[in-house]
């Protein structure tokens, strides 16, 4: 292992972008084992590939991309716009509330500009690794895995962009001068074609599992799960179902119980986890391994309740919609002026005071003040509040519900029976009785309902409503119209690219 560590460190030191490579504390210097190819050796691109795991979250070095994938701009774009979440706890956030909760989009919104910029910065890092692979002619097993990792991450970034903005520039090459990126938008179909190609390649070349010390690194099943989701958005039911069935048949994943523990430290990288963006924070490590995902959503208060910024709070609509007996409610919603539910629901036996005008808080990022002290962090500050929270990106329950949706839409007795089985697995963990299958419409409604509560506060709801064609009905009271499915291209992006044009519905 000492020899392997030296090889990896040497490879990293040889990279001109060494400052981008330092953000993967949890598995930076470990050799992958138990992969789909024998005797994997560290690839020539190992440093750059590992750097992507840190860059998408945060890094002590610039340019980090966490603001575009985990902080306020990402949470606002992917979360506030649904009927399940809103920003009400910070009096200074009224502009964000109007822009995202009430669909008063503005082309000059700096959050949208940062979202756009950081996605393309990250895509540039992926393209840089892929360009080096092509120029170096690297085809050894280790390098093929590294290439697959870069292509997964590029697809992940483009999936965000295409469902947020629609047509966007397709930059699948290394930019050597700023003018190289001044290209026109590509139709969304071409962006999805790139996503399909990247994830197909990733599924073919990523290992099925990693040695324990590399736990959490991308696998073939992460690629298949994300690909299934991208196909589902285009109603390519059969292809999506086939990929979901591959993940299910692997038997490498299962539903983790109890539900509330998924979002605690002991629930990180559990048997349900298919992909997580990992973070950690300990005294003295600076800003190297942290994430703003938990910080920007944590309970907003003072003293021992200064746990975050409170920028993603559950709505009254979500709170009132749960079915009686659904254990996911108490694992998701933290109520002001009430008990946090105790240790059987992810609480700590504390009473949440009336802190701001927010009645509810996101319990999936809930930690207590003593957690900071135990980590040696002392008084919470901007680099301590919840900054160690992992981002659960892909979970096995998503595979089950995507499979159920696709099978039901395809139809036929066998598919519909499978759909019922998969939905009821999710409901059983939630403490709910089985649904009795009647017809396709009932199953469609059941899948929609389960997706809402299974992934509440996890940034799926808005895009689900849009792809189902339900957004105009569900969100109309907040001012949503069909044009709001896509955000206008930020003015900052238009100003930097003379060939970029605004979305036609936002002249």
NUGUPA-516849 format. One line per field, with one value per residue (C-alpha): x, y, z; residue number from 1. Coordinates in steps of 0.2 Angstrom, whole numbers, plus 2048, in hexadecimal, padded with zeros to 3 digits. Example, Ala and Ser with C-alpha at 12.3 -4.5 7.8 and 13.67 -1.06 7.14 Angstrom:
BEGIN
px 83E, 844
py 7EA, 7FB
pz 827, 824
guvex 1, 2
//
This chain:
BEGIN
px 800, 80F, 815, 804, 802, 813, 80D, 7FD, 806, 813, 805, 7FD, 80C, 80F, 7FF, 7FF, 7EE, 7F3, 7E9, 7D9, 7DE, 7DE, 7CC, 7C9, 7CF, 7C4, 7CD, 7DA, 7E9, 7E1, 7E2, 7D1, 7CE, 7C0, 7BC, 7B6, 7C8, 7D6, 7E4, 7E0, 7EF, 7EE, 7EB, 7F4, 7E5, 7E2, 7E6, 7DB, 7CD, 7CD, 7CE, 7BD, 7B5, 7BC, 7B9, 7A6, 7A5, 7B2, 7C5, 7D1, 7D7, 7CF, 7C5, 7B9, 7A8, 79E, 794, 78D, 789, 785, 784, 776, 775, 773, 767, 75C, 75C, 759, 74F, 745, 73B, 732, 722, 72C, 739, 73B, 746, 73E, 74A, 756, 74E, 75C, 757, 747, 74E, 752, 741, 739, 745, 743, 734, 729, 730, 735, 745, 752, 75F, 76B, 76A, 77B, 777, 772, 781, 78C, 782, 786, 798, 79D, 795, 79F, 7AF, 7AC, 7A8, 7B9, 7C2, 7BA, 7BF, 7D1, 7D2, 7CB, 7D6, 7E5, 7DF, 7DD, 7EE, 7F7, 7EE, 7EA, 7E1, 7E7, 7D9, 7DD, 7DC, 7CC, 7C4, 7CA, 7C3, 7B2, 7B2, 7B5, 7A7, 79B, 79F, 79D, 78C, 787, 78B, 782, 773, 771, 773, 767, 759, 75C, 75F, 75A, 765, 777, 788, 790, 7A2, 7A9, 7BB, 7C9, 7C9, 7DA, 7D5, 7C6, 7BF, 7BE, 7AF, 7A6, 79A, 787, 77B, 778, 766, 762, 761, 773, 777, 76E, 777, 787, 781, 77B, 78C, 796, 78B, 78C, 79F, 79F, 794, 79F, 7B0, 7AC, 7AE, 7A0, 7A7, 7B7, 7C1, 7BB, 7C7, 7C1, 7AE, 7A4, 7AD, 7A3, 79D, 795, 785, 786, 788, 779, 76E, 772, 76F, 75F, 759, 75F, 755, 746, 745, 743, 736, 742, 739, 741, 753, 751, 748, 756, 764, 75A, 758, 76A, 76D, 760, 766, 778, 771, 77F, 772, 763, 758, 761, 757, 752, 74E, 754, 765, 769, 76E, 778, 78B, 788, 77D, 78B, 78F, 782, 77B, 76F, 77B, 780, 789, 78C, 797, 7A1, 7A6, 7AF, 7B4, 7C0, 7CB, 7DA, 7D6, 7D1, 7C5, 7CB, 7BE, 7AE, 79D, 790, 782, 77E, 783, 778, 769, 76C, 762, 764, 765, 772, 77C, 77A, 76D, 779, 77A, 779, 770, 75F, 75E, 753, 744, 736, 725, 714, 70E, 71B, 718, 705, 707, 70E, 704, 700, 70D, 71B, 72B, 733, 72A, 733, 743, 741, 739, 73F, 732, 735, 730, 72E, 739, 745, 73E, 74C, 758, 74B, 747, 759, 757, 761, 753, 754, 746, 748, 745, 73B, 74A, 744, 734, 737, 72B, 735, 747, 74F, 753, 75D, 76C, 768, 777, 779, 785, 78E, 793, 79E, 7A6, 7A9, 7B2, 7BD, 7B6, 7B0, 7A4, 79B, 7A1, 7A0, 7AB, 7A4, 791, 78B, 79A, 79D, 78C, 78D, 782, 778, 776, 770, 767, 761, 74F, 750, 754, 745, 739, 741, 73F, 72D, 729, 730, 729, 718, 719, 71E, 70F, 70B, 706, 718, 71F, 711, 713, 726, 721, 716, 724, 730, 725, 71F, 731, 733, 723, 727, 737, 72C, 721, 712, 706, 708, 6FE, 6F3, 6F5, 6E6, 6EB, 6F9, 6F2, 6F2, 704, 709, 701, 709, 71B, 719, 714, 722, 72F, 729, 72B, 739, 744, 73D, 74A, 755, 753, 749, 738, 738, 740, 734, 725, 72C, 72F, 71E, 716, 70E, 718, 70C, 6FE, 707, 712, 705, 701, 713, 713, 71A, 717, 71E, 72C, 732, 738, 748, 752, 757, 76A, 773, 778, 78A, 78B, 784, 790, 79F, 79A, 795, 78E, 782, 770, 762, 754, 746, 739, 744, 747
py 800, 80C, 809, 80C, 81C, 822, 81E, 828, 837, 837, 837, 846, 850, 84E, 856, 869, 86A, 863, 870, 868, 857, 858, 856, 844, 840, 830, 826, 831, 825, 814, 807, 800, 7ED, 7E1, 7EA, 7E2, 7E0, 7D7, 7DF, 7F1, 7FD, 80F, 818, 827, 832, 82C, 83D, 847, 83A, 83B, 84E, 84E, 846, 855, 863, 85F, 861, 86E, 86F, 87A, 87F, 888, 886, 87C, 878, 875, 885, 87F, 86D, 86E, 880, 88D, 88F, 87C, 87A, 889, 883, 870, 872, 883, 881, 872, 873, 869, 876, 889, 897, 8A0, 8A0, 8AD, 8BF, 8C4, 8B6, 8BE, 8C0, 8AE, 8AA, 8B4, 8AD, 89B, 898, 8A3, 8A1, 8B3, 8AE, 8BB, 8BA, 8C3, 8B7, 8B5, 8A3, 89D, 8A5, 89C, 88B, 88D, 892, 884, 877, 87C, 87D, 86B, 865, 86D, 863, 853, 858, 85C, 84A, 843, 84D, 847, 835, 837, 83F, 833, 824, 81D, 80C, 803, 7FC, 80A, 818, 811, 812, 824, 828, 821, 82B, 83B, 837, 833, 843, 84D, 844, 849, 85B, 85C, 853, 862, 86E, 867, 865, 876, 880, 875, 878, 87C, 87C, 86B, 86D, 85B, 861, 869, 87C, 883, 895, 89F, 8A1, 88E, 88E, 89B, 88F, 88E, 884, 872, 86B, 862, 852, 853, 856, 847, 83D, 842, 83D, 82C, 829, 82E, 823, 814, 815, 818, 809, 7FE, 803, 807, 7F9, 7F1, 7F4, 7FA, 7F5, 7FC, 80A, 810, 80F, 81C, 81D, 81C, 80B, 804, 804, 817, 81A, 80E, 817, 828, 823, 81B, 82C, 835, 829, 82A, 83D, 839, 82B, 81E, 812, 801, 807, 80F, 7FF, 7F4, 7FE, 7FE, 7EB, 7E9, 7F3, 7E9, 7D8, 7DC, 7DA, 7E6, 7F2, 7F2, 7FE, 804, 804, 80E, 81B, 82A, 823, 825, 837, 835, 832, 81F, 81F, 825, 819, 80D, 7FE, 809, 816, 815, 826, 833, 843, 841, 84E, 84F, 85D, 85B, 868, 86E, 868, 879, 879, 86A, 85D, 866, 869, 877, 86B, 869, 87A, 884, 879, 877, 87E, 891, 898, 89E, 897, 884, 885, 88E, 87F, 886, 893, 88B, 88E, 87E, 87C, 870, 878, 876, 86D, 85F, 85E, 85C, 84F, 840, 831, 82C, 821, 825, 825, 830, 83F, 83F, 83B, 84A, 858, 861, 86B, 87C, 87D, 86A, 85B, 855, 844, 83B, 82E, 823, 830, 838, 844, 847, 84A, 85C, 869, 874, 886, 893, 89A, 8A4, 8A5, 893, 886, 877, 872, 865, 857, 84D, 859, 85B, 85A, 861, 86D, 860, 858, 867, 866, 853, 857, 863, 872, 87C, 88A, 887, 893, 894, 886, 87A, 87A, 86A, 86A, 858, 852, 846, 849, 83A, 83B, 82A, 81D, 80C, 811, 81D, 80D, 804, 813, 817, 804, 804, 814, 80D, 7FC, 803, 80E, 800, 7F6, 7E4, 7D9, 7D3, 7E5, 7EC, 7DE, 7E3, 7F5, 7F1, 7E6, 7F4, 802, 7F7, 7F4, 807, 808, 7FA, 803, 813, 809, 809, 7FC, 7F5, 7FC, 7F1, 7F2, 7F7, 7FF, 809, 81A, 815, 80E, 81E, 828, 81D, 81F, 832, 832, 827, 831, 841, 83A, 82E, 83D, 84B, 859, 84F, 85A, 84E, 856, 865, 85B, 84D, 859, 860, 84F, 849, 858, 85C, 86C, 878, 871, 86E, 87E, 88A, 893, 898, 8A0, 891, 891, 884, 890, 88E, 87D, 885, 893, 8A1, 8A0, 8AC, 8BD, 8B9, 8AA, 8B4, 8C2, 8B6, 8AD, 8B7, 8A8, 8A3, 8A7, 8A9, 89C, 8A0, 8A1, 8AE, 8BC
pz 800, 803, 7F2, 7EA, 7F5, 7EE, 7DC, 7DE, 7E6, 7D9, 7CB, 7D4, 7D6, 7C3, 7BF, 7BA, 7C3, 7D3, 7DD, 7D6, 7DC, 7EF, 7F3, 7F5, 806, 809, 7FB, 7F3, 7F6, 7F5, 7E8, 7E1, 7E3, 7DF, 7CF, 7BF, 7B8, 7C0, 7C8, 7C5, 7C5, 7C9, 7B8, 7B2, 7B4, 7C6, 7CE, 7C2, 7C4, 7D7, 7D6, 7CF, 7DE, 7E8, 7DB, 7DA, 7EC, 7F2, 7F2, 7FB, 7EA, 7DC, 7D2, 7DD, 7D6, 7E6, 7E5, 7D5, 7DB, 7EE, 7F4, 7F4, 7E1, 7DE, 7ED, 7E6, 7D4, 7D8, 7E9, 7EB, 7DB, 7E1, 7EC, 7FA, 7FE, 800, 807, 815, 824, 81F, 81D, 812, 805, 7FF, 7ED, 7EC, 7F3, 7E5, 7D7, 7DB, 7E6, 7DD, 7CB, 7C9, 7BF, 7BB, 7AE, 7BA, 7C9, 7CF, 7D6, 7C5, 7BD, 7CA, 7C7, 7B4, 7B6, 7C3, 7B9, 7AA, 7B4, 7BA, 7A9, 7A4, 7B1, 7AA, 798, 79E, 7A5, 795, 78A, 793, 791, 77E, 77C, 786, 77E, 78F, 78E, 79D, 7A9, 7B6, 7AA, 7A2, 7B3, 7B5, 7A4, 7A9, 7B9, 7AF, 7A3, 7B1, 7B9, 7A9, 7A6, 7B7, 7B4, 7A4, 7AB, 7B7, 7A9, 79C, 7A8, 7AF, 79F, 791, 782, 788, 780, 77E, 783, 782, 77E, 788, 787, 784, 782, 788, 777, 774, 77F, 775, 76C, 769, 773, 76E, 76E, 77E, 774, 770, 782, 787, 779, 782, 793, 78B, 784, 793, 79F, 793, 793, 7A6, 7A9, 79E, 7A6, 7B8, 7C5, 7CD, 7DE, 7E7, 7F5, 806, 807, 7F6, 7FC, 7F3, 7E3, 7D3, 7CD, 7BE, 7C7, 7CB, 7B8, 7B4, 7C2, 7BB, 7AA, 7AE, 7B5, 7A6, 79B, 7A6, 7A3, 791, 794, 78D, 798, 792, 792, 7A3, 7AA, 7A3, 7AC, 7BC, 7BB, 7B9, 7C9, 7D2, 7CC, 7D2, 7E4, 7EA, 7F1, 7FC, 806, 816, 826, 82F, 823, 82E, 830, 81E, 821, 831, 831, 834, 824, 819, 80A, 811, 807, 7FE, 7F9, 7E6, 7E5, 7F2, 7F1, 801, 80D, 81E, 82A, 839, 842, 839, 828, 821, 812, 80A, 80C, 810, 808, 809, 806, 818, 81D, 812, 817, 82A, 838, 839, 84A, 857, 865, 865, 857, 84B, 840, 82E, 823, 822, 80F, 80B, 816, 814, 80E, 817, 807, 80A, 81D, 81A, 80C, 815, 817, 829, 830, 823, 82D, 820, 826, 837, 82F, 823, 82C, 83C, 844, 84D, 85F, 860, 864, 857, 859, 862, 85D, 855, 847, 845, 853, 863, 870, 86E, 86C, 85D, 862, 858, 84F, 840, 836, 830, 837, 830, 82C, 821, 82D, 820, 824, 837, 843, 855, 85C, 865, 855, 851, 862, 860, 850, 859, 84F, 85E, 85B, 84A, 83C, 82A, 827, 834, 834, 82C, 820, 822, 81B, 80C, 7FD, 7FA, 7E7, 7E1, 7ED, 7EA, 7EE, 7DE, 7D4, 7DA, 7D7, 7C6, 7C1, 7C8, 7BD, 7AE, 7AF, 7B2, 7A3, 798, 79F, 79F, 7AD, 7B1, 7B1, 7BC, 7C8, 7C9, 7CB, 7DA, 7E2, 7E1, 7E7, 7F6, 7FB, 7FD, 806, 812, 818, 81A, 826, 81A, 813, 802, 7F4, 7EB, 7D8, 7CE, 7BE, 7B5, 7BB, 7CD, 7CC, 7C4, 7D2, 7DF, 7D7, 7D7, 7E9, 7EF, 7E6, 7EE, 800, 7FD, 7F6, 7FF, 801, 7F6, 7E6, 7DB, 7DD, 7D1, 7C3, 7C6, 7C4, 7B4, 7AC, 7B1, 7AA, 7BB, 7BF, 7B7, 7C2, 7D3, 7D2, 7CA, 7DA, 7DC, 7CA, 7C0, 7AE, 7A1, 79D, 7AE, 7AB, 7A5, 7AD, 7A1, 79C, 7A9, 7A3, 7A9, 79D, 78E, 791, 791, 781, 772, 769, 778, 776, 783, 785, 779, 787, 790, 783
guvex 1, 2, 3, 4, 5, 6, 7, 8, 9, 10, 11, 12, 13, 14, 15, 16, 17, 18, 19, 20, 21, 22, 23, 24, 25, 26, 27, 28, 29, 30, 31, 32, 33, 34, 35, 36, 37, 38, 39, 40, 41, 42, 43, 44, 45, 46, 47, 48, 49, 50, 51, 52, 53, 54, 55, 56, 57, 58, 59, 60, 61, 62, 63, 64, 65, 66, 67, 68, 69, 70, 71, 72, 73, 74, 75, 76, 77, 78, 79, 80, 81, 82, 83, 84, 85, 86, 87, 88, 89, 90, 91, 92, 93, 94, 95, 96, 97, 98, 99, 100, 101, 102, 103, 104, 105, 106, 107, 108, 109, 110, 111, 112, 113, 114, 115, 116, 117, 118, 119, 120, 121, 122, 123, 124, 125, 126, 127, 128, 129, 130, 131, 132, 133, 134, 135, 136, 137, 138, 139, 140, 141, 142, 143, 144, 145, 146, 147, 148, 149, 150, 151, 152, 153, 154, 155, 156, 157, 158, 159, 160, 161, 162, 163, 164, 165, 166, 167, 168, 169, 170, 171, 172, 173, 174, 175, 176, 177, 178, 179, 180, 181, 182, 183, 184, 185, 186, 187, 188, 189, 190, 191, 192, 193, 194, 195, 196, 197, 198, 199, 200, 201, 202, 203, 204, 205, 206, 207, 208, 209, 210, 211, 212, 213, 214, 215, 216, 217, 218, 219, 220, 221, 222, 223, 224, 225, 226, 227, 228, 229, 230, 231, 232, 233, 234, 235, 236, 237, 238, 239, 240, 241, 242, 243, 244, 245, 246, 247, 248, 249, 250, 251, 252, 253, 254, 255, 256, 257, 258, 259, 260, 261, 262, 263, 264, 265, 266, 267, 268, 269, 270, 271, 272, 273, 274, 275, 276, 277, 278, 279, 280, 281, 282, 283, 284, 285, 286, 287, 288, 289, 290, 291, 292, 293, 294, 295, 296, 297, 298, 299, 300, 301, 302, 303, 304, 305, 306, 307, 308, 309, 310, 311, 312, 313, 314, 315, 316, 317, 318, 319, 320, 321, 322, 323, 324, 325, 326, 327, 328, 329, 330, 331, 332, 333, 334, 335, 336, 337, 338, 339, 340, 341, 342, 343, 344, 345, 346, 347, 348, 349, 350, 351, 352, 353, 354, 355, 356, 357, 358, 359, 360, 361, 362, 363, 364, 365, 366, 367, 368, 369, 370, 371, 372, 373, 374, 375, 376, 377, 378, 379, 380, 381, 382, 383, 384, 385, 386, 387, 388, 389, 390, 391, 392, 393, 394, 395, 396, 397, 398, 399, 400, 401, 402, 403, 404, 405, 406, 407, 408, 409, 410, 411, 412, 413, 414, 415, 416, 417, 418, 419, 420, 421, 422, 423, 424, 425, 426, 427, 428, 429, 430, 431, 432, 433, 434, 435, 436, 437, 438, 439, 440, 441, 442, 443, 444, 445, 446, 447, 448, 449, 450, 451, 452, 453, 454, 455, 456, 457, 458, 459, 460, 461, 462, 463, 464, 465, 466, 467, 468, 469, 470, 471, 472, 473, 474, 475, 476, 477, 478, 479, 480, 481, 482, 483, 484, 485, 486, 487, 488, 489, 490, 491, 492, 493, 494, 495, 496, 497, 498, 499, 500, 501, 502, 503, 504, 505, 506, 507
//
